[in-house]
Amino acid sequence: INDSQIHMAILDEDELQELYHWVDSIPLSRPKRNIARDFSDGMLVAEVVKHFFPKLVELHNYPAAHASGQKLYNWRTLNQKVFKKLNFEVDDEEVKGIISCVPGSIERFLRALQTKIQQIQQKKIQRQHTRGSSPSAYQDPQHPPATHQQPPGGYAPQQHHHHPGPSQQSVQLQIIQEKDEMINEMKETIEILEMKVQKLEQLLHLKDSKIQTQAAKLAQHGIK
């Protein structure tokens, strides 16, 4: 991130939990299951920004994506059409880490985005106070965020009064789940590649057979 961007610092456990609760408070169209994968294509990032600045984002520009190329396009569109207007930009290395679901990448970005949003809104609140108005906190006063029901799920671990689980264990569990999902995806990719190799071997064998057949016919006619 450059001078116009906020430094993406590594978060401690308390900061992570605070961030997860903040994201959970925002209504999103996609069920909240795995924060790294859910946000990797930039679609939910667009929804987060639109929640606070409705006029700034046109959601149709950020379709859900599985291919890395489309994900990168979404993030570059966010940089050009949205983040620049917030004096905030994400460099390509950070984007690649987010797209690749590198552990901790999306959390660092979201914390930086949260800080930028809070800074902008705090300035807006101060300006409105100087004009004698009474602003509402953390939302665009001209366009309050939608209150529609969001899909189930959340990133912050559920708190239990009698048996609270340690936050470190929750973070470790999430990392393990992310790794398991990445391993499963890699296994599927390997299986697909193996099938393609088998098909190529079959085609080569078929071509060899045809060549041998043609060579035999030519030999019968005295042609070498």
Number of C-alpha atoms within 10 A of each C-alpha: 16 10 9 12 18 19 14 18 11 13 14 9 14 11 13 20 18 13 20 19 15 15 20 17 11 16 20 21 14 15 13 19 13 17 20 22 20 18 22 28 28 27 24 21 22 25 20 20 19 20 23 22 21 19 12 16 19 13 13 9 14 22 15 18 16 12 10 14 11 16 25 20 16 23 27 19 15 22 18 12 15 21 20 14 11 16 14 19 21 22 13 13 10 17 21 17 16 26 24 17 21 17 16 16 20 24 22 20 21 19 24 20 23 17 14 17 18 16 13 13 21 14 11 18 20 13 13 14 12 10 9 9 11 11 16 12 12 19 19 18 16 9 13 14 17 12 9 9 9 15 12 13 12 17 19 19 17 10 11 8 7 6 7 10 13 11 16 12 11 17 16 11 12 19 17 12 13 19 15 12 14 15 12 12 12 12 12 12 12 12 12 12 12 12 12 12 12 12 12 12 12 12 12 12 12 12 12 12 12 12 12 12 12 12 13 14 13 12 11 10 8 8 9 9
